[in-house]
Amino acid sequence: MTAENLTDTLKLERIEVNLFRGGTPDNSPGRIFGGQVIAQSLLAAYETVDDRVCHSLHCYFIRPGDPSVPIVFEVDRSRDGGSFTTRRVIAVQHGQQIFNLAASFMAVEEGYEHQAEMPVTPGWEDTPDEFDLQAKAMENAPPEARAWLSRPRPIEVRNLDGRNDGPNPKPREPVQRMWFRAKAPIGPDPHMHQVIMAYASDMSLLGTAIRPHGVNWQTPGFQSASLDHAMWFHRPADFNQWHLYVQDSPSASSGRGFIRGSIYAADGALVASVAQEGLMRMRKPKA
């Protein structure tokens, strides 16, 4: 079985000038992965933009997505200015908003440059594959969970800080570093490399915030969900090549965790920055 090709998965059908429809892979679990909706919304915005590149996006997850029905993406052409183009995208299912995104685009230009240095870490070639580690960890899991977790992944991941699986996760520092890249060829379109990087940027962020608390997705009563997501694209990227995703969570309070991420190309160039807040709380037992 070959890995899912995200260029095909994320493809949109234009149904009106500013209206698009997208689907979800048949093997999706009970709700749509947030990165998919981010990526398809950005792709819908790109369908209405000429000769400019996204430099930032900001979005909110409003309702869980239903993988059994298509998503309709409505693009509002907010502004086409001399230097910047702005778009708003609303994702709709069952007549209700499930997600919205605002994105800004500009023409490529030269300017002042500086960046934070990439941390020194082991390389991807020295780091175990996440898929192999997860398969081993799930050997005794229910058949349905094993089938979902054993499918070929579109994003290859190698985690430098270890997984926090199992029924008794140990508290760890709120930090994660991982190498990741798209498995299937993306092609020459630089927009699609941004779109697929945006898809992958939602992976593992909330997991970073819960690491200090001795819980994970398998902990009975634990509830989590992405609430918002922001991303800034600093430099062009080839996401078929390995990138280092450095994450930290400086704060968790009031049932929410905040996470920051920096994405570096293997040569040390900082290509994108990410921020997210997510819900993380224990459900109270029913009386």
ABEGO torsion letter per residue (X at the ends): XBBBBAAAAABBBBABAABBBBBBBAABBABBBAAAAAAAAAAAAAAABBGBBBABBBBBBABBBBAABBBBBBBBBABBBAABBBBBBBBBBGGBBABBBBBBBBBBBBBBBBBBBBBBBBBAAABBBAAAAAAAAAAABBAAAAAAAABBBABBBBBAAEBABEABBBBBBBBBBBBBBBABBAEABAAAAAAAAAAAAABGAAAAAAAAAGBBAABBGBBBBBABBBBBBABBBBAABBBBBBBBBABBBGGBBBBBBBBBBAAGBBABBBBBBBBBBBBBBBX
